[in-house]
Amino acid sequence: MKKILFNSGSFIFLIFIFFFAFIFLKTSFTLSKITTDIKDESTELVYLLPELDDLPEKTNNQFNFLLLGQRGEGEPFGGLLTDTIMLVSINQVTNKTALISLPRDLYIPLPDSLKRDKINAVYASGYEKGGIGLGLKYIKDTVSRITGLYIDNVAVVNFEAFEEIINAIGGIDVYLKEDFIEDKQWWCDESGNNCREFFLPKGNKHLDGETVLFYIRSRFSSSDFDRARRQQEVLLAIKQKVFSLGFVSNPLNFFEILDILGNNVRTDIGINKIKDTISYVKNNPASLENLQSVVFDDGPDGLLYSRYLNNQYILLPKAGNFSEIQKKCQALTN
């Protein structure tokens, strides 16, 4: 009987084969958990209250990714409401990247409905009618029409994922120009009073996941617009930490992130698109440096105004339609 001999090079080669096969299987398993097909993608939704423009055309040299934040499926009191609505737009011709936040109180017609509601209810409306896939389609279509930018892909992330990812990368660093105080929202009594103070002093701060959640979810002592700016700030800090440390190149870190994503994210993006986007960003670092951001608000120079409708706070476009918002989005991305 012949003995089969392996030299050290052959052994190492086999180890690499098994290692990368494991990564592939792990990645594929995670993507199978988080990826949801959007059925009838070509079918255009009907807006029975015709206030929104036609669906914009897809552009090959621009990638528009919609990130939604919610408390999570199964959570009481509006767990499906997407209170964070942030669009990342990458123009591969101009190397410009834009970060665009839409306020949750923007009042719009719902797709396939004779109702109007706040934009944070759009995903929930689709989810309740047809599950995750329809929820994603509803919000993609709606945001595309409002911004004039065709949304290629979308991800819904619950807040637990932010906390776990930030802890996994060892926390993030932010700079506060002034003290941050929220004394009307957290650790309150049953009547909503006698709340304990959440406080961060000004200056450079290193924050763990739990602290970041309080920081980006606080809004009673400030505003939803300020909260959206803090969420953008945190997203950029996560990006900075991940890229500066080469975090995802470490297999153990990579697997930990995959587990977090698998438990807390739902998306329609596929692995090939993920690879293409990561490759583009790595080969074009200027796209992250040449970044502009906007939070649409109701300030003196803002494009929205606020009012109350049936005791409900809502936001509407000053122009009477979304044309000015679309112009602003185009200017940021072209």
C-alpha positions, 0 to 999 in steps of 0.5 A: 500500500502506497503512502501519500506524502504531503510537503509543507507547501501542499499542506498549507495550500489545502488549509487555505482551500478549506479556510476560504471555503468556510468563509464562502459558506459562512458568508453565503449562510449569512446572506441567505438569512438577511437577503430578501427577494423583492418580487415583481421588481418591474411592477410599478406601485400605484400612488392613488393620491398622486403627489409623487413624481414618476419613478426615476430611471436607474443610472449605471454609474451611480449606486444609491443605497438606502439605510433604514433604522428601526427598533425591530420586528416584534417590538411593541409600540411601532417596532416596524417604524423606520425612524432613521431614513438615510440615503448613501449615494456614490457617483462613480464618475465624479467620485462624489458620495452624498449622505442624505437624511429624510425626516421620519415626519415627512407626510406623504401618500402611501403606495397602493392606498388612499391614505397619507401617513408619515414616511416612517410608516411606509415600510411597515405598511408594506410589511403588514401587507406582504412581509419584508419583501413588500416592505422593502419595495414600498420604501425603495419606490417611495424614497426614489420618487421623493429624492429623484434618485433611483434606489438600487438597494435597501437594508433595514437594521434594528438598533441592536445591530448598531450597538453590537457592531460598535462593541465588536470594533472596540467603540468609536470616537466622536468629537462634541463641540458642546455638552450633550444633555438629554433629560426628558427621554430616558429612565423616566417613571411610569408617567413619563416624568422624573427622567434621569439625565443622559450627559456627554461632556464636550470634547473628544469622546470614545463611546461604546455601543450602549452609549452610542444608542442613547446618543443617536436616539435622543431627541426630546431635548433637541430635535429629530433633525439634530438626531439625524445629524448625530446618526450621520456622524456615528455612521461616518465614525464607524466607517472611519474605525473599520477602514483605519484598522482593516477590521474586516480583513481579520477573519475572526472579526469578519465572522463576528460582524457576519453573525451580527448582520445575520441576526439584525439586518434584512436587505435585498442586496446580493453578494456580488453587489457587496463585492463590487461596492467594497472594491470600488470604495477601496480603489477610489478612496477619494469617494469617501473623502469627497463626501457631502451630507444634508439633513432636510429640515424646517429651518429658515433655509430648509425645504420643509415646513411643519404643521399639526394635522389632527394633533399630529406633527407632520412635515411638508415641502415648502414648494408644494411638491418635492421638486426642490428636494430632488434638485438638492439631491441631484446637486449633491450627487452630480 
